């Protein structure tokens, strides 16, 4: 019990509703159902009535033989309750060297990839004179009339950015992706 309570943090708490010795019974399941909780057992079993009630009430029963496994399972569940942190990872940067208007009215940015890589479908930030003027995604990426999935540094390519047609020479495209970072409890 003390080890479980020590897992609590400012953001996520372990709330023990009842702790007792002996096998898991039907009354334990009914209490868990009323409290919207799960039942954890250490070196015990659930009797037949408890298993039946758990199935009827949709209550999860978890039993463990090793205390560290119980603690690790509760800690993992608590980590899942934490709000995730999102981190932006820059994929690459390209400079607009020319613009081309398609018959459809869309404007293609003729770019030179300066570093990293541009990836079709990646998020992209268009900056002009150091100021962000549009954020969208790479809709199309072409190299010598051929569709490509990505383009590495040192190559030229044509880029269509979803919902943006106001490219000018000298604009900079920065491709990035946002990834979720798992949080630790402490």
C-alpha positions in Angstrom: 0.0 0.0 0.0 2.8 2.5 1.0 4.7 1.7 -2.2 1.6 2.5 -4.4 0.9 5.7 -2.6 4.6 6.8 -3.1 4.0 6.6 -6.8 1.7 9.6 -6.7 2.8 12.9 -8.1 1.4 16.4 -8.4 -0.3 15.5 -11.6 -1.4 11.9 -11.1 -2.4 10.3 -7.8 -3.0 6.7 -6.7 -6.2 6.6 -4.9 -6.6 3.4 -2.8 -10.3 2.9 -2.0 -9.9 -0.2 0.1 -7.1 -2.5 1.1 -7.7 -5.9 2.8 -6.3 -9.3 3.1 -7.9 -12.5 1.6 -9.2 -13.4 -1.8 -11.0 -10.9 -4.0 -14.8 -11.2 -3.4 -18.0 -10.0 -5.0 -18.2 -7.1 -2.6 -14.8 -5.9 -3.8 -16.1 -5.8 -7.4 -19.2 -4.0 -6.4 -17.2 -1.3 -4.6 -14.9 -1.0 -7.6 -17.9 -0.6 -9.9 -19.4 2.1 -7.7 -16.0 3.9 -7.5 -15.0 3.5 -11.2 -11.9 1.7 -10.2 -9.9 -1.5 -11.0 -9.1 -4.3 -8.6 -5.5 -5.1 -7.9 -4.6 -8.3 -6.0 -1.2 -9.4 -4.7 -0.7 -13.1 -4.0 -4.5 -13.7 -4.0 -7.2 -15.0 -6.4 -10.7 -13.9 -7.3 -13.4 -16.3 -6.4 -16.0 -17.4 -9.0 -18.7 -14.9 -7.9 -16.2 -12.1 -8.1 -15.1 -13.1 -11.6 -18.7 -13.3 -12.7 -19.6 -9.9 -11.1 -16.5 -8.3 -12.7 -17.5 -9.5 -16.1 -21.1 -8.2 -15.6 -19.9 -4.9 -14.3 -17.0 -4.4 -16.7 -14.5 -4.2 -13.9 -10.9 -5.2 -14.5 -9.2 -7.6 -12.0 -5.4 -7.7 -12.1 -3.5 -10.1 -9.9 0.3 -10.3 -9.3 2.7 -12.6 -7.7 5.7 -10.2 -7.7 5.3 -6.8 -6.0 7.6 -5.1 -8.5 5.4 -6.2 -11.4 2.4 -4.7 -9.7 4.2 -1.4 -9.0 5.5 -1.3 -12.6 2.0 -1.9 -14.0 0.5 0.9 -11.9 3.3 3.2 -12.8 2.8 2.5 -16.5 -0.9 3.2 -16.2 -0.2 6.5 -14.4 2.3 7.5 -17.2 -0.6 6.9 -19.6 -2.7 9.5 -17.7 -0.1 12.2 -18.0 -0.6 14.9 -20.7 2.0 14.2 -23.4 4.7 16.6 -24.4 5.1 17.4 -28.1 8.4 18.3 -29.6 9.1 19.8 -33.0 11.9 18.1 -35.0 13.2 20.1 -37.9 13.7 17.9 -41.0 15.2 20.4 -43.4 15.3 23.8 -45.0 15.0 25.0 -48.6 15.1 28.3 -50.3 12.7 29.4 -53.1 14.8 30.2 -56.2 11.9 30.5 -58.7 8.1 30.2 -59.0 5.9 28.6 -61.6 2.2 28.9 -62.1 0.4 25.7 -63.1 -2.7 25.8 -65.4 -4.8 25.0 -62.3 -3.7 28.3 -60.8 -1.5 26.7 -58.1 2.0 28.1 -57.7 5.0 25.8 -57.5 8.0 26.9 -55.6 11.3 25.9 -57.3 13.5 25.2 -54.3 17.0 24.3 -53.5 17.3 22.1 -50.4 20.0 23.8 -48.2 20.1 21.3 -45.4 18.3 18.2 -44.1 15.5 17.0 -46.3 12.0 18.0 -47.5 9.4 15.2 -47.1 6.1 15.0 -48.8 3.3 15.3 -46.3 5.6 16.9 -43.7 4.5 20.1 -41.9 6.2 23.2 -43.4 6.6 26.8 -42.4 7.1 29.4 -45.1 9.1 32.5 -43.9 9.8 35.7 -45.7 12.4 38.1 -44.3 12.5 36.1 -41.1 8.8 36.3 -40.5 6.4 33.3 -40.8 3.8 34.0 -43.4 2.2 30.5 -43.7 2.1 27.1 -42.0 0.8 24.1 -43.9 2.1 20.8 -45.3 4.1 19.7 -48.3 1.3 18.7 -50.7 3.5 17.7 -53.7 7.3 17.2 -54.1 8.8 16.8 -57.6 12.3 16.4 -59.0 12.7 16.8 -62.7 8.9 16.1 -63.4 9.0 13.0 -61.2 7.0 12.7 -58.0 9.4 11.9 -55.1 8.7 11.1 -51.4 11.6 13.2 -50.1 14.4 15.4 -51.4 17.9 15.6 -49.7 20.2 18.6 -49.3 22.0 19.8 -52.4 19.2 19.0 -54.8 16.5 21.2 -56.5 12.8 20.3 -56.4 9.4 21.7 -57.0 7.2 22.1 -54.0 3.4 22.7 -53.6 2.3 23.7 -50.2 -1.2 23.0 -49.2 -3.3 26.2 -49.3 -0.5 28.6 -50.2 0.2 30.2 -53.6 2.1 33.4 -52.7 5.7 32.2 -53.0 8.4 34.8 -53.8 12.0 34.2 -54.6 14.0 34.2 -51.4 11.3 32.7 -49.2 12.5 29.9 -47.0 10.6 26.6 -46.4 11.3 24.8 -43.1 10.0 21.2 -43.0 9.3 19.8 -39.6 7.4 17.1 -37.8 5.9 17.0 -34.4 6.5 14.0 -32.2 5.1 13.0 -29.0 7.5 12.5 -26.1 6.6 10.0 -23.4 6.7 11.6 -19.9 8.2 10.1 -16.8 6.4 10.3 -13.4 9.3 11.9 -11.6 
